[in-house]
Amino acid sequence: MKHSLSTFGNRLALDSGIGELMQDLGETLASGDENLCMLGGGQPAHIPEVDRRWLARFQELADDPRRVASVLGDYQPPGGDAGFRDSVAKLFEREFGWPITAENVCITAGGQTAFFLLLNALAGKFDDGTERKVLLPIVPEYIGYADLATSSDLYRAVHPLIEKIGDHEFKYAIDFDALEIDDSIAAICLSRPTNPSSNVVSDAELEHLAQLAEENDIPLIVDNAYGDPFPGVIFTDSTPVWRPSMVLTYSLSKLGLPGTRTGIVIASEEMIQWIASMNAISSLANNNVGQAMIRPMIDSGEIISISHEVIRPFYETRSRHAHDWLVEALDDSVPYRIHRSEGAFFLWLWLEGLPISSAELYQRLKKRGVMVISGHYFFFGLPDDDWPHRNECLRISFTTSEHVLRRGIKILADEINQLFAQQAT
């Protein structure tokens, strides 16, 4: 029997960039093929000290039968466990002086779900026939946002400013002169650090965006999946900021707990009530395990110490090593630039004048057992599809083991070196 799909089904059930990424990730992990080099997904690294801490917390839970019965056997309210929400609010009040309470906190089934609910609630088609969009002030931006819309194109994106640094480095910045906010814009959204480029929007840029959002009476949504205070995978100076007009999202995934599917939203009480209501309709309640595991670490402040003293140094060191190995492996004659590494789990490689598209390069590397992500997926929402830069970039994850990472980088560089050598002849 052949089934036709609704507009909703056509948008969510068919091929997508995030679907391809997760399919490749799942197949690679399931295959057990030691020759495959998985440099494509957002899978956090297995940091031994961190994994031991999760095991200890798991054991502590298991040693309390009543707690286990509650965590596994009881529904919590759709906004999340009341005690956990209170702990989160007190952490941010204690660390940053934010005047928030549990009523400003909502739990979702991961950060991806939070954005699915938020963006479709704020933008899209309205009952009066109008359409409103989400403004992406800088791209490339997180691949997972691209296909979240349930009924219409959801985004309006702005080209970044590109600062070339030295021979082989560059950095993106927001082009504020190109930002246009009118009644068709429902919200401003960005990730910090940015997935995929590792760019960190500066405090001054964030302040400017917050002012623009308040002037236009729209929310500024900041995705802190990799940011401060947890997991703290940010390698440059930055200050966490919250205002009542802002929506902040956090996740336990990049701490090393993606299997718990636990997202955290901090927003106005009104917006928190909306999200809780949508949670109730879409999933009844949230996963209790992540909240139960992490709450004592939030109360004690350990979640911040493990983020800043263990998790951040691990990824910063790995980023530096991956950068050095890539520079060593690429011929100096190749016109490459690596985005200044400021956070997250990735190197962002720009191959200016690439003889083939990044999508074709992805397929070539896949045949050689190296999984990366083609950069074109991250440039959604732009008015033009023919900007060369969008087809010249690759996202390279450095969270796998060092020997797999080094082997993958060598193969990747060999393929790129050959491409440019052939172009020169």
Secondary structure, DSSP 8 states (H G I E B T S, - for coil): ------HHHHHHHS--HHHHHHHHHHHHHHH--TT-EE-SS------HHHHHHHHHHHHHHHT-HHHHHHHHH----TT--HHHHHHHHHHHHHHH-----GGGEEEESSHHHHHHHHHHHHSEE-TTS-EEEEEESSSS--GGGTT--SSS--EEE---EEEEETTTEEEEE--GGG----TTEEEEEEESS-TTT-----HHHHHHHHHHHHHTT--EEEE-TT-TTTT--B-S-------TTEEEEEESGGGT-GGG--EEEE--HHHHHHHHHHHHHHHSS--HHHHHHHHHHHHHTHHHHHIIIIIHHHHHHHHHHHHHHHHHHS-TTS-EEEE---BTTEEEEEETT-SS-HHHHHHHHHHTTEE-EEGGGG-TT-S-S--GGGGSEEEEE--S-HHHHHHHHHHHHHHHHHHHHHHH-
